[in-house]
Amino acid sequence: MPSRCLTLLLLLLCLNTTASAQPETSHVLYLYGNVDEDGNNPAVTGKPPFHPMRLDDTHDQRRGMSQFRQAIEDHNAPLMRKAGVRFRTEERLDTQVVLTPAFLGRYDVLILASNNRRFTTETDTGNQGTSEAQAVADWIQGGGGLIVWSDSAFGGHFRKVGLGNTPGRTSDNDIITQFGMFMMRDNGAGNYLINTYEQPHYLNDFDAGGHQSPDGPDAGVHYRGEGVSVIRVSEPAVMLARLQHGGLGGKLRLNHLDTQDPDIGPYQPDRDAALAIAEIGQGRVLATFDRNTFWNAGEGTRLAHADNREFAQRILIWTAGYDTLPKP
């Protein structure tokens, strides 16, 4: 073979290899809410937003999410390189978007973060069009991924509006009840470490814990929370991790306002999850019990504690369908 042809062939092979090694881009929408410490609209009251958990740390650096953003957008991290994905994150105020099929079609993953507005459901729309809840369900059926967490702070400061306030959890439940998940009120009951799971899974590095692992005592994925909102599961959702304190002393209980609600009742250890998942059509839904897991340096825990950073990366990879299982 002439040397020029050989050189051209090698160049083409090199270019093909380089192209195939490029990570795919997955687009993430992060929705945040906006209330002051009294639970009112800051634009009306003139007071600063309370714990908005912005990706750029606006209004609150300690409780901001810039480190979370860095973690999930770090395409050179070992987990991201193995998955072959690069996440690109956009944040929007929940009241400035409407979750329509066309709007959701721009994204691969939706994170319901500090949102607190009501989303429309079939009860609101009747036969007059697609509700936001139905639009999300259809989008997930087609391969979208949803991540959800809640906290009392999404309704204001607990000393002003009460630990059991419901705007944050009600906003989430507008969307996730159709997937067999019901977000509870913040229990305000201490610190938790999740280190035991119901089954091996990508989210726990296929190590469910609760045994002496050949990889040592730190095998698997351990993540923390403080003052948590557990998720009650029913079909089709699955409890991947039940509420547990992991030696940190958190109480295994619900907020007393939930236990007094006849539609909820007492804590149910076999249904009240720290981590719940569901596979819906080609898509995936994940709800976890706390926001504190992911913030920069707030109360109780932070992204740098335990395996919180790895957990953050894994939940994005899994909901987007880039885990070690075949991609939907």
C-alpha positions as a Markdown table, in Angstrom:
| # | Residue | x | y | z |
|---|---|---|---|---|
| 1 | Met | 0.0 | 0.0 | 0.0 |
| 2 | Pro | 1.4 | 3.4 | -0.9 |
| 3 | Ser | 2.6 | 5.4 | 2.1 |
| 4 | Arg | 0.1 | 8.2 | 1.4 |
| 5 | Cys | -2.8 | 5.8 | 1.5 |
| 6 | Leu | -1.6 | 4.2 | 4.7 |
| 7 | Thr | -1.2 | 7.6 | 6.3 |
| 8 | Leu | -4.7 | 8.6 | 5.2 |
| 9 | Leu | -6.1 | 5.4 | 6.6 |
| 10 | Leu | -4.4 | 5.8 | 9.9 |
| 11 | Leu | -5.6 | 9.4 | 10.1 |
| 12 | Leu | -9.2 | 8.3 | 9.5 |
| 13 | Leu | -9.0 | 5.6 | 12.1 |
| 14 | Cys | -7.6 | 8.0 | 14.6 |
| 15 | Leu | -10.4 | 10.5 | 13.9 |
| 16 | Asn | -13.0 | 7.9 | 14.2 |
| 17 | Thr | -11.6 | 6.7 | 17.6 |
| 18 | Thr | -11.4 | 10.2 | 18.9 |
| 19 | Ala | -15.0 | 10.9 | 17.8 |
| 20 | Ser | -16.3 | 7.7 | 19.4 |
| 21 | Ala | -14.6 | 8.6 | 22.7 |
| 22 | Gln | -16.5 | 11.9 | 23.0 |
| 23 | Pro | -19.1 | 11.9 | 25.8 |
| 24 | Glu | -22.7 | 12.4 | 25.0 |
| 25 | Thr | -24.3 | 15.6 | 26.3 |
| 26 | Ser | -27.3 | 15.3 | 28.6 |
| 27 | His | -29.4 | 18.4 | 29.4 |
| 28 | Val | -30.6 | 19.0 | 33.0 |
| 29 | Leu | -33.3 | 21.4 | 34.1 |
| 30 | Tyr | -33.0 | 22.5 | 37.8 |
| 31 | Leu | -36.1 | 24.1 | 39.2 |
| 32 | Tyr | -35.9 | 26.4 | 42.2 |
| 33 | Gly | -38.5 | 28.2 | 44.2 |
| 34 | Asn | -38.6 | 31.7 | 45.7 |
| 35 | Val | -40.1 | 32.6 | 49.2 |
| 36 | Asp | -38.9 | 34.8 | 52.0 |
| 37 | Glu | -38.6 | 33.5 | 55.6 |
| 38 | Asp | -42.3 | 34.2 | 56.2 |
| 39 | Gly | -43.3 | 32.1 | 53.2 |
| 40 | Asn | -44.2 | 35.1 | 51.0 |
| 41 | Asn | -43.1 | 36.3 | 47.6 |
| 42 | Pro | -39.8 | 38.3 | 48.0 |
| 43 | Ala | -40.8 | 40.4 | 45.0 |
| 44 | Val | -43.8 | 41.7 | 46.9 |
| 45 | Thr | -42.3 | 41.9 | 50.4 |
| 46 | Gly | -38.8 | 43.1 | 49.5 |
| 47 | Lys | -37.3 | 40.6 | 51.9 |
| 48 | Pro | -34.4 | 38.3 | 50.7 |
| 49 | Pro | -35.2 | 34.8 | 49.4 |
| 50 | Phe | -34.9 | 32.1 | 52.0 |
| 51 | His | -32.7 | 29.1 | 51.1 |
| 52 | Pro | -33.4 | 29.2 | 47.3 |
| 53 | Met | -30.5 | 26.7 | 46.8 |
| 54 | Arg | -29.3 | 28.4 | 43.6 |
| 55 | Leu | -26.7 | 26.7 | 41.4 |
| 56 | Asp | -24.7 | 29.8 | 41.5 |
| 57 | Asp | -25.1 | 30.4 | 45.2 |
| 58 | Thr | -27.1 | 33.6 | 44.8 |
| 59 | His | -28.5 | 34.9 | 48.1 |
| 60 | Asp | -26.9 | 32.1 | 50.2 |
| 61 | Gln | -23.5 | 30.7 | 49.5 |
| 62 | Arg | -23.4 | 28.2 | 52.4 |
| 63 | Arg | -26.7 | 26.6 | 51.4 |
| 64 | Gly | -26.0 | 27.1 | 47.7 |
| 65 | Met | -25.5 | 24.4 | 45.1 |
| 66 | Ser | -22.4 | 25.4 | 43.1 |
| 67 | Gln | -20.4 | 22.4 | 44.3 |
| 68 | Phe | -23.3 | 20.1 | 43.3 |
| 69 | Arg | -23.3 | 21.7 | 39.9 |
| 70 | Gln | -19.5 | 21.2 | 39.7 |
| 71 | Ala | -19.9 | 17.6 | 40.7 |
| 72 | Ile | -22.5 | 16.6 | 38.1 |
| 73 | Glu | -20.9 | 18.6 | 35.3 |
| 74 | Asp | -17.4 | 17.2 | 36.0 |
| 75 | His | -17.2 | 15.0 | 32.9 |
| 76 | Asn | -13.6 | 14.0 | 33.8 |
| 77 | Ala | -14.8 | 12.3 | 37.1 |
| 78 | Pro | -14.3 | 8.5 | 36.9 |
| 79 | Leu | -18.0 | 7.8 | 37.1 |
| 80 | Met | -18.8 | 10.3 | 34.3 |
| 81 | Arg | -16.0 | 9.0 | 32.1 |
| 82 | Lys | -17.2 | 5.4 | 32.5 |
| 83 | Ala | -20.8 | 6.4 | 31.7 |
| 84 | Gly | -19.7 | 8.4 | 28.7 |
| 85 | Val | -21.9 | 11.4 | 29.6 |
| 86 | Arg | -21.4 | 15.2 | 30.0 |
| 87 | Phe | -24.2 | 16.9 | 31.9 |
| 88 | Arg | -25.2 | 20.5 | 31.1 |
| 89 | Thr | -27.3 | 22.2 | 33.7 |
| 90 | Glu | -29.8 | 25.0 | 33.4 |
| 91 | Glu | -31.6 | 26.5 | 36.4 |
| 92 | Arg | -35.1 | 28.2 | 36.2 |
| 93 | Leu | -37.5 | 29.7 | 38.7 |
| 94 | Asp | -40.5 | 27.4 | 39.0 |
| 95 | Thr | -43.0 | 30.2 | 38.4 |
| 96 | Gln | -41.4 | 31.2 | 35.2 |
| 97 | Val | -41.9 | 27.9 | 33.3 |
| 98 | Val | -44.8 | 25.8 | 32.3 |
| 99 | Leu | -44.1 | 22.0 | 32.0 |
| 100 | Thr | -45.4 | 21.4 | 28.5 |
| 101 | Pro | -44.4 | 18.5 | 26.2 |
| 102 | Ala | -42.5 | 20.9 | 24.0 |
| 103 | Phe | -40.7 | 22.6 | 26.9 |
| 104 | Leu | -39.7 | 19.2 | 28.5 |
| 105 | Gly | -38.5 | 17.9 | 25.2 |
| 106 | Arg | -35.5 | 20.2 | 25.5 |
| 107 | Tyr | -34.2 | 18.3 | 28.5 |
| 108 | Asp | -33.1 | 14.8 | 29.5 |
| 109 | Val | -33.4 | 15.2 | 33.3 |
| 110 | Leu | -35.6 | 17.4 | 35.5 |
| 111 | Ile | -34.6 | 18.1 | 39.1 |
| 112 | Leu | -37.4 | 19.4 | 41.4 |
| 113 | Ala | -35.2 | 21.2 | 43.9 |
| 114 | Ser | -36.5 | 24.1 | 46.0 |
| 115 | Asn | -39.7 | 24.4 | 44.0 |
| 116 | Asn | -42.9 | 25.3 | 45.9 |
| 117 | Arg | -45.5 | 26.3 | 43.3 |
| 118 | Arg | -48.4 | 24.1 | 42.5 |
| 119 | Phe | -48.2 | 22.2 | 39.2 |
| 120 | Thr | -51.4 | 21.5 | 37.3 |
| 121 | Thr | -52.9 | 18.0 | 37.4 |
| 122 | Glu | -55.8 | 16.3 | 35.6 |
| 123 | Thr | -58.1 | 17.7 | 38.3 |
| 124 | Asp | -57.2 | 21.2 | 37.2 |
| 125 | Thr | -57.4 | 20.7 | 33.5 |
| 126 | Gly | -60.1 | 18.1 | 33.0 |
| 127 | Asn | -60.5 | 17.6 | 29.3 |
| 128 | Gln | -59.2 | 21.0 | 28.5 |
| 129 | Gly | -55.6 | 20.0 | 27.6 |
| 130 | Thr | -52.6 | 18.3 | 29.0 |
| 131 | Ser | -51.7 | 19.0 | 32.6 |
| 132 | Glu | -48.2 | 19.6 | 33.7 |
| 133 | Ala | -48.3 | 16.3 | 35.7 |
| 134 | Gln | -49.4 | 14.4 | 32.6 |
| 135 | Ala | -46.8 | 16.2 | 30.5 |
| 136 | Val | -44.1 | 15.0 | 32.9 |
| 137 | Ala | -45.5 | 11.4 | 32.9 |
| 138 | Asp | -45.5 | 11.3 | 29.1 |
| 139 | Trp | -42.0 | 12.7 | 28.9 |
| 140 | Ile | -40.7 | 10.1 | 31.4 |
| 141 | Gln | -42.4 | 7.3 | 29.4 |
| 142 | Gly | -40.4 | 8.5 | 26.5 |
| 143 | Gly | -37.1 | 8.4 | 28.3 |
| 144 | Gly | -36.9 | 11.4 | 30.6 |
| 145 | Gly | -35.5 | 11.3 | 34.1 |
| 146 | Leu | -36.9 | 12.9 | 37.2 |
| 147 | Ile | -35.1 | 13.7 | 40.5 |
| 148 | Val | -37.0 | 15.0 | 43.6 |
| 149 | Trp | -36.2 | 16.1 | 47.1 |
| 150 | Ser | -38.1 | 18.3 | 49.7 |
| 151 | Asp | -37.6 | 20.3 | 52.8 |
| 152 | Ser | -39.6 | 22.5 | 55.1 |
| 153 | Ala | -37.4 | 25.5 | 54.1 |
| 154 | Phe | -39.1 | 25.5 | 50.7 |
| 155 | Gly | -42.1 | 27.1 | 52.5 |
| 156 | Gly | -40.1 | 29.5 | 54.6 |
| 157 | His | -38.2 | 29.5 | 57.9 |
| 158 | Phe | -39.5 | 26.8 | 60.2 |
| 159 | Arg | -39.5 | 29.2 | 63.1 |
| 160 | Lys | -41.9 | 31.5 | 61.2 |
| 161 | Val | -44.1 | 29.0 | 59.2 |
| 162 | Gly | -43.7 | 25.8 | 61.2 |
| 163 | Leu | -41.6 | 22.7 | 60.5 |
| 164 | Gly | -44.7 | 21.0 | 59.1 |
| 165 | Asn | -45.5 | 23.6 | 56.4 |
| 166 | Thr | -46.4 | 21.9 | 53.1 |
| 167 | Pro | -45.7 | 24.1 | 50.0 |
| 168 | Gly | -42.5 | 22.2 | 49.0 |
| 169 | Arg | -43.8 | 18.7 | 49.5 |
| 170 | Thr | -47.2 | 19.5 | 47.9 |
| 171 | Ser | -45.5 | 20.9 | 44.9 |
| 172 | Asp | -43.5 | 17.7 | 44.5 |
| 173 | Asn | -46.6 | 15.5 | 45.2 |
| 174 | Asp | -48.4 | 17.2 | 42.3 |
| 175 | Ile | -46.0 | 15.3 | 40.1 |
| 176 | Ile | -44.8 | 12.2 | 41.8 |
| 177 | Thr | -47.9 | 10.6 | 43.3 |
| 178 | Gln | -48.7 | 9.2 | 39.9 |
| 179 | Phe | -45.4 | 7.2 | 40.1 |
| 180 | Gly | -46.2 | 5.6 | 43.5 |
| 181 | Met | -44.3 | 8.2 | 45.6 |
| 182 | Phe | -45.7 | 10.5 | 48.3 |
| 183 | Met | -43.4 | 13.1 | 49.9 |
| 184 | Met | -43.9 | 13.6 | 53.6 |
| 185 | Arg | -43.4 | 16.7 | 55.7 |
| 186 | Asp | -39.9 | 17.4 | 57.1 |
| 187 | Asn | -39.5 | 15.4 | 60.3 |
| 188 | Gly | -36.8 | 17.6 | 61.9 |
| 189 | Ala | -35.6 | 14.5 | 63.7 |
| 190 | Gly | -31.8 | 14.5 | 63.5 |
| 191 | Asn | -29.0 | 13.1 | 61.4 |
| 192 | Tyr | -29.1 | 10.1 | 59.2 |
| 193 | Leu | -26.6 | 7.9 | 57.3 |
| 194 | Ile | -27.9 | 5.7 | 54.6 |
| 195 | Asn | -25.5 | 2.7 | 54.4 |
| 196 | Thr | -27.9 | -0.3 | 53.9 |
| 197 | Tyr | -30.1 | -0.9 | 50.9 |
| 198 | Glu | -32.9 | -3.3 | 50.0 |
| 199 | Gln | -31.0 | -4.7 | 47.0 |
| 200 | Pro | -27.7 | -4.2 | 45.1 |
| 201 | His | -28.1 | -1.4 | 42.5 |
| 202 | Tyr | -26.1 | 1.0 | 40.4 |
| 203 | Leu | -27.0 | 3.7 | 42.9 |
| 204 | Asn | -25.2 | 1.9 | 45.7 |
| 205 | Asp | -22.4 | 0.5 | 43.5 |
| 206 | Phe | -24.1 | -2.9 | 43.6 |
| 207 | Asp | -23.3 | -3.3 | 47.3 |
| 208 | Ala | -26.4 | -3.3 | 49.5 |
| 209 | Gly | -24.4 | -3.2 | 52.7 |
| 210 | Gly | -25.4 | -4.9 | 55.9 |
| 211 | His | -22.6 | -7.4 | 55.6 |
| 212 | Gln | -18.8 | -7.7 | 55.6 |
| 213 | Ser | -17.9 | -6.7 | 52.1 |
| 214 | Pro | -14.7 | -8.1 | 50.5 |
| 215 | Asp | -14.1 | -4.5 | 49.5 |
| 216 | Gly | -13.9 | -3.4 | 53.1 |
| 217 | Pro | -16.1 | -1.5 | 55.5 |
| 218 | Asp | -16.4 | 1.5 | 53.3 |
| 219 | Ala | -17.7 | -0.4 | 50.2 |
| 220 | Gly | -20.9 | 0.7 | 48.6 |
| 221 | Val | -22.3 | 4.2 | 48.6 |
| 222 | His | -23.1 | 5.9 | 52.0 |
| 223 | Tyr | -24.9 | 9.3 | 52.0 |
| 224 | Arg | -26.3 | 11.5 | 54.7 |
| 225 | Gly | -29.3 | 13.7 | 55.5 |
| 226 | Glu | -30.5 | 15.9 | 58.4 |
| 227 | Gly | -34.1 | 16.6 | 59.2 |
| 228 | Val | -35.6 | 14.6 | 56.4 |
| 229 | Ser | -38.7 | 14.2 | 54.3 |
| 230 | Val | -39.3 | 10.5 | 53.7 |
| 231 | Ile | -41.1 | 9.1 | 50.8 |
| 232 | Arg | -44.0 | 6.7 | 51.2 |
| 233 | Val | -43.9 | 4.2 | 48.3 |
| 234 | Ser | -46.6 | 2.1 | 46.5 |
| 235 | Glu | -46.5 | 0.5 | 43.1 |
| 236 | Pro | -44.9 | 1.1 | 40.8 |
| 237 | Ala | -42.3 | 2.7 | 43.0 |
| 238 | Val | -39.7 | 0.6 | 44.9 |
| 239 | Met | -38.0 | 1.4 | 48.2 |
| 240 | Leu | -34.3 | 1.1 | 47.5 |
| 241 | Ala | -33.3 | 2.4 | 51.0 |
| 242 | Arg | -35.5 | 2.5 | 54.1 |
| 243 | Leu | -35.2 | 5.3 | 56.7 |
| 244 | Gln | -32.2 | 4.5 | 59.0 |
| 245 | His | -29.9 | 6.5 | 61.2 |
| 246 | Gly | -26.7 | 4.6 | 60.4 |
| 247 | Gly | -25.4 | 5.3 | 63.8 |
| 248 | Leu | -26.0 | 9.0 | 63.7 |
| 249 | Gly | -29.0 | 8.9 | 66.0 |
| 250 | Gly | -31.8 | 10.3 | 63.8 |
| 251 | Lys | -35.3 | 9.3 | 64.9 |
| 252 | Leu | -37.2 | 6.8 | 62.8 |
| 253 | Arg | -40.4 | 8.7 | 62.7 |
| 254 | Leu | -42.6 | 11.0 | 60.6 |
| 255 | Asn | -43.6 | 14.6 | 61.4 |
| 256 | His | -46.4 | 14.5 | 64.0 |
| 257 | Leu | -48.7 | 16.3 | 61.6 |
| 258 | Asp | -48.4 | 13.4 | 59.1 |
| 259 | Thr | -49.1 | 10.8 | 61.7 |
| 260 | Gln | -52.2 | 12.7 | 62.8 |
| 261 | Asp | -53.4 | 12.8 | 59.2 |
| 262 | Pro | -55.9 | 9.9 | 58.7 |
| 263 | Asp | -54.8 | 9.5 | 55.1 |
| 264 | Ile | -51.1 | 8.9 | 56.2 |
| 265 | Gly | -51.1 | 7.5 | 59.8 |
| 266 | Pro | -48.0 | 6.2 | 61.6 |
| 267 | Tyr | -44.5 | 5.6 | 60.3 |
| 268 | Gln | -44.4 | 2.4 | 58.2 |
| 269 | Pro | -40.8 | 1.0 | 58.1 |
| 270 | Asp | -41.6 | -1.1 | 55.0 |
| 271 | Arg | -43.0 | 1.7 | 53.0 |
| 272 | Asp | -41.4 | 5.0 | 54.2 |
| 273 | Ala | -38.2 | 5.3 | 52.2 |
| 274 | Ala | -35.1 | 7.4 | 52.3 |
| 275 | Leu | -34.6 | 6.5 | 48.6 |
| 276 | Ala | -37.3 | 5.5 | 46.2 |
| 277 | Ile | -37.1 | 4.7 | 42.5 |
| 278 | Ala | -39.4 | 3.8 | 39.7 |
| 279 | Glu | -38.8 | 2.8 | 36.1 |
| 280 | Ile | -41.7 | 4.2 | 34.0 |
| 281 | Gly | -41.6 | 3.1 | 30.3 |
| 282 | Gln | -38.2 | 4.2 | 29.0 |
| 283 | Gly | -37.7 | 6.7 | 31.8 |
| 284 | Arg | -36.8 | 6.8 | 35.5 |
| 285 | Val | -37.9 | 8.6 | 38.6 |
| 286 | Leu | -35.9 | 9.0 | 41.8 |
| 287 | Ala | -36.9 | 10.6 | 45.1 |
| 288 | Thr | -34.4 | 11.1 | 48.0 |
| 289 | Phe | -35.1 | 12.2 | 51.5 |
| 290 | Asp | -33.1 | 15.4 | 51.9 |
| 291 | Arg | -31.7 | 18.5 | 50.2 |
| 292 | Asn | -28.9 | 18.8 | 52.8 |
| 293 | Thr | -27.0 | 16.0 | 51.1 |
| 294 | Phe | -26.1 | 18.2 | 48.2 |
| 295 | Trp | -25.5 | 21.8 | 49.4 |
| 296 | Asn | -22.1 | 23.5 | 49.9 |
| 297 | Ala | -21.9 | 23.8 | 53.7 |
| 298 | Gly | -25.3 | 24.1 | 55.4 |
| 299 | Glu | -26.6 | 22.5 | 58.5 |
| 300 | Gly | -26.3 | 18.8 | 59.3 |
| 301 | Thr | -24.4 | 17.6 | 56.3 |
| 302 | Arg | -22.9 | 18.8 | 53.0 |
| 303 | Leu | -21.8 | 17.5 | 49.6 |
| 304 | Ala | -18.3 | 16.8 | 51.0 |
| 305 | His | -19.5 | 14.4 | 53.7 |
| 306 | Ala | -19.6 | 10.6 | 53.4 |
| 307 | Asp | -20.2 | 9.6 | 49.7 |
| 308 | Asn | -22.6 | 12.5 | 49.1 |
| 309 | Arg | -20.7 | 13.7 | 46.0 |
| 310 | Glu | -20.6 | 10.3 | 44.5 |
| 311 | Phe | -24.3 | 9.8 | 45.2 |
| 312 | Ala | -25.1 | 13.0 | 43.5 |
| 313 | Gln | -23.2 | 11.9 | 40.3 |
| 314 | Arg | -24.9 | 8.4 | 40.5 |
| 315 | Ile | -28.4 | 9.8 | 40.7 |
| 316 | Leu | -27.8 | 11.9 | 37.6 |
| 317 | Ile | -26.2 | 9.1 | 35.6 |
| 318 | Trp | -29.0 | 6.6 | 36.6 |
| 319 | Thr | -32.0 | 8.8 | 35.9 |
| 320 | Ala | -30.5 | 9.8 | 32.6 |
| 321 | Gly | -30.0 | 6.2 | 31.7 |
| 322 | Tyr | -26.2 | 6.1 | 31.4 |
| 323 | Asp | -25.6 | 3.5 | 34.1 |
| 324 | Thr | -24.0 | 0.1 | 33.5 |
| 325 | Leu | -27.4 | -1.3 | 32.5 |
| 326 | Pro | -28.4 | -1.0 | 28.8 |
| 327 | Lys | -29.6 | 2.5 | 28.0 |
| 328 | Pro | -33.4 | 2.6 | 27.4 |
